[in-house]
Amino acid sequence: MGPDNGWTGRLLRIALGQKSMTRWIVMATAMAMALGIRTASAQYDTPDINLYAPPIPASPSDRAVSADQAAALQAQIDELKRELARQKFNNGGVPAMNVSVPNNGAPDIVEDVDSLMKWRESVERSEEKAAAAAALKPSVKVGGRFFYDVADFSQNQASLNQVGDAEDEMRLRWCWIELGGNVLENTTYRVWFDVAAQVSLLDVYLDFGELPFIQNFRVGHFFEPFSMEQLTPNKYLETMERSSPFLLGRNMGIMAHSDNAEANWTYGVGLFVSEQGSKPPFYEGDTDASAITGRVTYLPWYDEASDGRGLIHLGAGYSWRHLGDGNTQFQNRPDSALAPVIVNTGLIDADYYHLAGLEAAYVYGSFTLQSAYHWVSVDTDNFGSESFDHYYVQASYFLTGENRSYNRRSGSFSNRVVPYENFFRVRTEDNYICNGLGAWELAYRFSHDDLNSDNIFGGTDYRHLAGLNWYLSPFTRVMFQYVYSNTDDQVASNGELHVFQTRLQFDF
């Protein structure tokens, strides 16, 4: 780039030692005088420092620089020297040099422009390397959620005989700390904790994306791919609790799955530990405790123009589960985590069981209809094959016009409901009260459990749930619900339990 004591070297040292604004000023000036192109000033944004710009030669072939032009260039450089003397900057260890141009002639502009361009290319390569190194560092996104529940119960004598006294209760239902982000450009991670009672691990996994054929591959502790109700996050459910006694929850395993936001189908299939401890998740034993679980969904209709305000969803799931400890159990509560268990098979001695499910959903504007059927067949040690089932039908309607938001990547309603206007109440300067309503949703669900079989009598129930959900903002919701359950078991018939419950929910 020229000798140290030459004009070229001195000019480049100034360019190398300055911040980007000074570099572009020097380079723009050199380019303008070398090429004589009037559009050069549009290519490089030269900050206005109240300097006089010398006239640009009329033709690119006019390489001669007049004495007036050289004097003007010298004046600009002297001004830059005075500006740099007022600034404290790191010049990379190269001492600041005095810059001057010969008074008796023009500098070799073309040579210096070539050097400056090479220097700029080297800087861009360095910046690209730095960006690539930064991309290798994992990103971190912090989130969380808490649900605070209050429930009041009323029951008849038959219910008292069946489950005892259901006492009123308030509880911090969930308090989660959520960490996630990218490990590499196509690899994500998630680490979630629940600290409501004692610390327990929820999702802990790595997900490798953009793979040939299978799309994504996940390893760790996460939800098995079964049931839309299970795969819809609890903060987006229409009801406070899920309804089925046969949901699989989170287990350790590996899973191949789709991840396409534009597809009309999804799939997930994986190999999991069928039974394990949960604090923290672990399994130990010499017997096989494995499960194979899969789910597929399809959208026969999805209204692209309205971004899913109209759709039909169909899905099916299956799980084969080998029981390492030789037993299993199914039970359920009446749509409330604070209520007692109302149907229960007790421990069943068995080696394995099959679980199958069908699901469907229909969305038309603010109205949503959703249903599922689950069936279990258990290969018991004492009685042979015994089967149980469950189904629910639920509907919701937004009084304020919003709609439940479908996620095509997961085949579930796992996107956030955004109110058309958030809740607010303010007084204006004219002493008027202005209100924002938020979003209001009505919900209803009918569900039925049958945990009786030929030789096992866990009880049957049917339940009605009516709810009103108030979305104050996309991140805050209040839920009001009434649940009526009627249970028959070996102790009594028509055990009636009434549940009045409220939830305050916030996530970030």
Stockholm file with secondary structure:
# STOCKHOLM 1.0

chainA/1-508         MGPDNGWTGRLLRIALGQKSMTRWIVMATAMAMALGIRTASAQYDTPDINLYAPPIPASPSDRAVSADQAAALQAQIDELKRELARQKFNNGGVPAMNVSVPNNGAPDIVEDVDSLMKWRESVERSEEKAAAAAALKPSVKVGGRFFYDVADFSQNQASLNQVGDAEDEMRLRWCWIELGGNVLENTTYRVWFDVAAQVSLLDVYLDFGELPFIQNFRVGHFFEPFSMEQLTPNKYLETMERSSPFLLGRNMGIMAHSDNAEANWTYGVGLFVSEQGSKPPFYEGDTDASAITGRVTYLPWYDEASDGRGLIHLGAGYSWRHLGDGNTQFQNRPDSALAPVIVNTGLIDADYYHLAGLEAAYVYGSFTLQSAYHWVSVDTDNFGSESFDHYYVQASYFLTGENRSYNRRSGSFSNRVVPYENFFRVRTEDNYICNGLGAWELAYRFSHDDLNSDNIFGGTDYRHLAGLNWYLSPFTRVMFQYVYSNTDDQVASNGELHVFQTRLQFDF
#=GR chainA/1-508 SS CCCTTSHHHHHHHHHHHSCHHHHHHHHHHHHHHHHCCTTHHHHSCCCCCSCCCCCCCSSTTCCCCCHHHHHHHHHHHHHHHHHHHHCCCCCTTCCCCCCCCCTTSCCCHHHHHHHHHHHHHHHHHHHHHHHHHHHTSCCCEEEEEEEEEEEEEEECHHHHHHHCCCCCEEEEEEEEEEEEEEEETTEEEEEEEECSSSCEEEEEEEEEEEETTTEEEEEEEEECSCCHHHHSCGGGCSSSSCCCTTCCCEEEEEEEECCCTTCSEEEEEEEEESSCEETTEECCCSSCCEEEEEEEEEEEEECTTTTSSEEEEEEEEEEEEECTTSEECCEECSSCTTSCCCEECCCEEEEEEEEEEEEEEEEETTEEEEEEEEEEEEEETTTEEEEEEEEEEEEEEETTSCCCCCBTTTTBSCSCCCCSSCEEEEECTTSCEEEEECEEEEEEEEEEEEEECSSCEEEEEEEEEEEEEEEEETTEEEEEEEEEEEEECSSCSCEEEEEEEEEEEEEC
#=GC SS_cons         CCCTTSHHHHHHHHHHHSCHHHHHHHHHHHHHHHHCCTTHHHHSCCCCCSCCCCCCCSSTTCCCCCHHHHHHHHHHHHHHHHHHHHCCCCCTTCCCCCCCCCTTSCCCHHHHHHHHHHHHHHHHHHHHHHHHHHHTSCCCEEEEEEEEEEEEEEECHHHHHHHCCCCCEEEEEEEEEEEEEEEETTEEEEEEEECSSSCEEEEEEEEEEEETTTEEEEEEEEECSCCHHHHSCGGGCSSSSCCCTTCCCEEEEEEEECCCTTCSEEEEEEEEESSCEETTEECCCSSCCEEEEEEEEEEEEECTTTTSSEEEEEEEEEEEEECTTSEECCEECSSCTTSCCCEECCCEEEEEEEEEEEEEEEEETTEEEEEEEEEEEEEETTTEEEEEEEEEEEEEEETTSCCCCCBTTTTBSCSCCCCSSCEEEEECTTSCEEEEECEEEEEEEEEEEEEECSSCEEEEEEEEEEEEEEEEETTEEEEEEEEEEEEECSSCSCEEEEEEEEEEEEEC
//
